[in-house]
Amino acid sequence: MARGGGFPGMGGANMQQMMRQAQKLQQQMEKVQAEIEAREFEASAGGGMVTAKVNGKKELLGLVIKPEAVDPDDVEMLSDMVVAAVNEALREAAEVSEREMGKLTGGLNMPGLF
């Protein structure tokens, strides 16, 4: 049985150092997450007819629809362009978040950390 509890074969100093490193990593990840949440991502569809802006919190901040995109006889196409623009902006936000967090975690997926 290991003295002092903890994990067998690991001294208390090693465990404390690991805990400090984990806390530092968590602080770095929280900082990066806050920076990503504050960023804005923009995407357009229909050749620029519809542009959506979202933030890193995956909230829709703005939607610009050019007047020529509004065709009363084809509302479905306008709806499709809105969905496409919003989804692309959200995808970009998620991709940046994944990439930036991956830099800190070495590509490891760490669900539940936030």
FIVEX-165308 format. One line per 2 residues: number of its first residue (from 1); their letters; for each residue x, y, z of N, C-alpha, C. Coordinates in steps of 0.2 Angstrom, whole numbers, plus 2048, in hexadecimal, padded with zeros to 3 digits. Each point is the difference from the previous one (the first is absolute). Layout:
<nodes>
NUM = A = X Y Z X Y Z X Y Z; ...
</nodes>
This chain:
<nodes>
1 = MA = 804 7FA 800 7FC 806 800 804 806 800; 7FF 805 7FC 804 806 7FF 7FF 804 807
3 = RG = 805 803 802 800 805 805 7FD 806 7FE; 7FC 803 805 7FD 807 7FE 7FA 800 7FC
5 = GG = 7FD 7FA 7FE 7FB 800 7FC 802 802 7F9; 7FB 802 7FC 801 802 7F9 801 7F9 7FC
7 = FP = 804 801 7FA 801 7FB 7FC 806 7FC 801; 800 7F9 800 806 7FC 801 806 802 7FC
9 = GM = 806 801 802 805 802 7FD 801 807 7FE; 7FB 804 802 801 807 7FF 801 804 806
11 = GG = 805 804 801 801 804 806 7FC 806 800; 7FF 802 806 7FB 806 801 802 806 7FC
13 = AN = 807 801 7FF 802 806 7FD 7FE 7FF 7F8; 801 7FA 7FE 7FE 7FF 7F9 7F8 801 7FF
15 = MQ = 7FC 7FE 805 7F9 801 7FF 7FE 808 801; 804 803 804 7FE 807 801 802 804 7F9
17 = QM = 806 7FE 7FD 802 803 7FA 7FB 7FF 7FA; 7FD 7F9 800 7FB 7FF 7FB 7FA 804 801
19 = MR = 7FE 801 806 7FA 804 802 801 807 7FE; 806 803 801 802 807 7FE 7FF 800 7F8
21 = QA = 803 7FB 7FD 800 800 7F8 7F9 800 7FE; 7FC 7FC 803 7F9 7FF 7FE 7FC 807 801
23 = QK = 801 803 806 7FD 806 801 802 806 7FB; 807 800 7FE 802 804 7FC 7FD 7FF 7F9
25 = LQ = 7FF 7FA 7FE 7FD 7FE 7F9 7F9 802 800; 7FD 7FF 806 7F9 802 800 7FF 808 800
27 = QQ = 804 803 803 800 808 7FF 801 802 7F9; 805 7FD 7FD 801 802 7F9 7FA 7FE 7FC
29 = ME = 7FD 7FA 801 7FB 7FE 7FC 7FA 805 801; 7FF 802 806 7FA 805 802 802 807 7FC
31 = KV = 806 802 800 802 806 7FC 7FE 7FF 7F9; 803 7FB 7FD 7FF 7FF 7F9 7F8 800 7FE
33 = QA = 7FC 7FC 804 7F9 7FF 7FF 7FD 807 801; 802 804 804 7FD 807 801 802 804 7FA
35 = EI = 806 7FF 7FD 802 804 7FA 7FC 7FE 7FA; 7FF 7F9 800 7FC 7FD 7FA 7F9 803 800
37 = EA = 7FD 800 806 7F9 802 801 7FF 807 7FE; 805 804 801 7FF 807 7FE 801 802 7F9
39 = RE = 803 7FB 7FC 801 801 7F9 7FA 7FF 7FC; 800 803 7FA 7FB 800 7FC 802 7FC 7FA
41 = FE = 7FB 7FD 7FD 801 7FC 7FA 7FA 801 7FB; 802 801 7FA 7FC 802 7FB 800 7FC 7FA
43 = AS = 7FA 7FE 7FD 800 7FC 7FA 7FA 802 7FC; 801 7FF 7F9 7FA 802 7FC 7FE 7FA 7FB
45 = AG = 7FA 801 7FD 7FE 7FB 7FC 7FC 803 7FA; 7FF 7FD 7FB 7FD 803 7FA 804 805 7FC
47 = GG = 807 7FF 800 804 805 7FD 800 807 804; 7FF 7FF 806 800 806 804 7F9 804 801
49 = MV = 7FB 7FC 7FE 7F9 803 801 7FE 800 807; 803 7FB 804 7FE 7FF 807 807 800 804
51 = TA = 800 804 805 806 7FF 804 7FE 800 808; 803 7FB 803 7FF 7FF 807 806 801 804
53 = KV = 7FF 803 806 806 801 805 7FE 7FD 806; 804 7FC 803 7FF 7FC 806 806 802 805
55 = NG = 800 7FE 806 805 801 805 803 7F9 802; 805 7FF 804 803 7FA 802 7FB 7FC 805
57 = KK = 7FB 804 802 7FB 7FD 805 7FB 7FC 7FC; 800 801 7F9 7FC 7FD 7FB 7F9 803 800
59 = EL = 800 807 801 7FA 804 800 800 804 7FA; 7FB 801 7FD 7FF 804 7F9 800 807 802
61 = LG = 805 804 7FE 800 807 801 7FD 804 7FB; 800 7FE 7FA 7FD 804 7FB 7FF 7FC 7F9
63 = LV = 7FB 803 7FC 7FE 7FC 7FA 7FF 806 7FB; 804 800 7FB 7FF 805 7FA 7FD 7FC 7FA
65 = IK = 7FA 803 7FE 7FD 7FD 7FA 800 806 7FB; 803 7FF 7FA 800 805 7FB 7F9 800 7FD
67 = PE = 7FD 806 7FE 7F9 800 7FE 7FF 7FC 7FA; 805 7FF 7FB 7FF 7FC 7FA 7FF 7F9 802
69 = AV = 802 7FE 806 7FF 7F9 802 7F8 7FE 802; 7FC 805 801 7F9 7FF 802 7FC 800 7FA
71 = DP = 7FE 7FA 7FF 7FB 7FE 7FA 7FA 7FD 803; 7FB 804 800 7F9 7FD 803 7FE 7F9 7FD
73 = DD = 802 7FF 7FA 7FF 7FA 7FD 804 7FA 801; 806 802 804 805 7FA 802 802 802 807
75 = VE = 7FC 800 805 802 801 807 804 7FA 802; 7FF 7FA 7FD 804 7FA 802 807 801 7FF
77 = ML = 802 803 7FA 807 801 7FF 803 804 805; 7FD 806 802 802 804 804 801 7FD 807
79 = SD = 7FC 7FC 802 800 7FC 806 806 7FC 800; 801 7FC 7FB 806 7FC 7FF 807 804 800
81 = MV = 800 806 7FD 806 804 801 801 802 807; 7FB 802 803 801 802 808 803 7FA 804
83 = VA = 7FD 7FA 7FF 802 7FA 804 807 7FF 7FE; 802 800 7F9 807 7FE 7FE 805 805 803
85 = AV = 7FE 807 800 805 805 802 801 7FF 808; 7FA 7FF 804 801 7FF 807 804 7FA 802
87 = NE = 7FE 7FA 7FC 804 7FA 802 807 801 7FE; 802 803 7FB 807 801 7FE 804 804 805
89 = AL = 7FD 805 802 803 805 805 801 7FC 807; 7FB 7FC 802 800 7FC 806 806 7FA 7FF
91 = RE = 800 7FD 7FA 805 7FB 7FF 807 803 801; 801 806 7FD 807 804 801 801 801 807
93 = AA = 7FB 802 804 801 802 807 803 7F9 804; 7FC 7FB 7FE 802 7F9 803 807 7FE 7FE
95 = EV = 801 801 7FA 807 7FE 7FD 805 804 804; 800 806 800 805 804 804 801 7FE 807
97 = SE = 7FA 7FF 803 800 7FE 807 804 7F9 801; 7FE 7FC 7FC 803 7F9 800 808 801 7FF
99 = RE = 802 804 7FB 807 800 7FE 804 804 806; 7FD 805 803 803 804 805 801 7FC 806
101 = MG = 7FB 7FC 802 800 7FC 806 804 7FA 7FF; 801 7FE 7FA 804 7FA 7FF 807 802 800
103 = KL = 802 806 7FF 807 803 801 802 7FF 807; 7FB 801 805 802 7FF 807 800 7F9 803
105 = TG = 7FB 7FC 7FD 800 7F9 802 803 7FB 7FC; 804 803 7FB 804 7FB 7FC 7FB 7FC 7FC
107 = GL = 7FA 802 7FE 7FC 7FD 7FC 7FB 7FB 804; 801 7FF 807 7FC 7FC 804 7F9 803 801
109 = NM = 7FB 7FC 7FF 7F9 802 802 7FF 800 807; 7FE 805 803 7FF 800 807 7F9 803 802
111 = PG = 7FB 7FC 7FF 7F9 802 801 7FF 801 808; 7FC 804 801 7FE 801 807 805 805 804
113 = LF = 805 802 7FC 805 805 804 7FD 807 801; 7FB 802 7FC 7FC 806 800 7F9 7FF 801
</nodes>
